Amino acid sequence: MTDRSAKAHRRSSLHSSCGRGRRGIPSTPHPDAEPQPDPAGDTEGSLIDRTRTVWEPRYGRALSGEEARQIAENMVGFFRTLIAMDTAARARQDAETEIRNLA
């Protein structure tokens, strides 16, 4: 095994261990992936309830179901954007590292 293939093997085995992604961060599905059922049996109704529990104290009033749904949807969109930005930054960093290693 060459030095380069040994590094790639270590990198791939690190990323696939324990259901965690790079740097020990839990793996996250691609933002365009089909939603998977929640193993805890979470339903949309309980998501709305949890959203209300978190956000009503911050708003200082009761939230309607539609407001809670919009907040949850916006939070998902926000974190999908952060994940996409992080993925792009890591890809750039990996490409730059690979270029440096070729030199």
C-alpha positions in Angstrom: 0.0 0.0 0.0 1.5 3.4 -1.0 1.7 6.3 1.4 -1.1 8.1 -0.5 -3.5 5.0 -0.5 -2.7 4.4 3.2 -3.8 8.0 4.0 -7.0 7.6 2.0 -7.8 4.3 3.7 -7.3 5.8 7.2 -9.4 8.8 6.2 -12.2 6.6 4.8 -12.2 4.3 7.8 -12.3 7.2 10.2 -15.2 8.7 8.5 -17.3 5.6 8.5 -16.8 4.5 12.1 -19.5 4.7 14.7 -22.0 6.4 12.5 -20.0 9.6 12.7 -18.8 11.8 9.9 -15.6 13.8 9.7 -14.0 15.1 12.9 -16.4 13.0 15.0 -19.4 15.0 13.9 -22.6 12.9 13.6 -23.4 12.1 9.9 -26.0 14.3 8.3 -28.1 13.2 5.3 -27.8 15.3 2.2 -30.3 18.2 2.3 -32.1 16.9 -0.8 -32.4 13.4 0.6 -35.9 11.9 1.2 -37.0 12.4 4.9 -36.4 9.4 7.0 -38.9 8.2 9.7 -37.8 9.3 13.1 -36.8 6.3 15.2 -38.5 7.9 18.2 -41.8 7.9 16.4 -41.9 11.7 16.2 -44.8 13.1 14.3 -45.4 16.5 12.8 -47.7 17.3 15.7 -45.0 16.6 18.3 -42.5 18.7 16.3 -45.0 21.6 16.4 -45.5 21.0 20.1 -41.7 21.0 20.8 -41.3 24.1 18.6 -43.9 25.9 20.6 -42.2 24.8 23.9 -38.9 26.3 22.7 -40.1 29.4 21.0 -43.1 30.6 22.9 -41.0 31.8 25.9 -38.9 33.8 23.4 -41.9 35.3 21.7 -43.6 36.0 25.0 -47.0 34.7 23.7 -48.7 31.6 22.5 -47.8 30.6 18.9 -50.3 29.3 16.4 -49.7 26.0 14.8 -48.9 27.7 11.5 -46.4 30.0 13.2 -44.7 27.0 14.9 -44.6 25.1 11.6 -43.0 28.1 9.9 -40.4 28.5 12.6 -39.5 24.8 12.3 -39.3 25.0 8.6 -37.1 28.1 8.8 -34.8 26.4 11.3 -34.4 23.3 9.0 -33.6 25.6 6.1 -31.1 27.5 8.1 -29.3 24.4 9.2 -29.4 22.9 5.7 -27.7 26.1 4.5 -25.0 25.8 7.2 -24.4 22.2 6.3 -24.1 23.1 2.6 -21.7 25.9 3.4 -19.6 23.6 5.6 -19.6 20.8 3.0 -18.4 23.3 0.3 -15.7 24.6 2.6 -14.5 21.1 3.5 -14.4 20.2 -0.2 -12.3 23.3 -1.0 -10.0 22.5 1.9 -9.6 18.9 0.8 -8.9 20.0 -2.7 -6.3 22.5 -1.5 -4.7 19.8 0.7 -4.6 17.4 -2.2 -3.0 20.0 -4.5 -0.4 20.8 -1.8 0.3 17.0 -1.4 0.9 16.7 -5.2 3.5 19.4 -5.2 
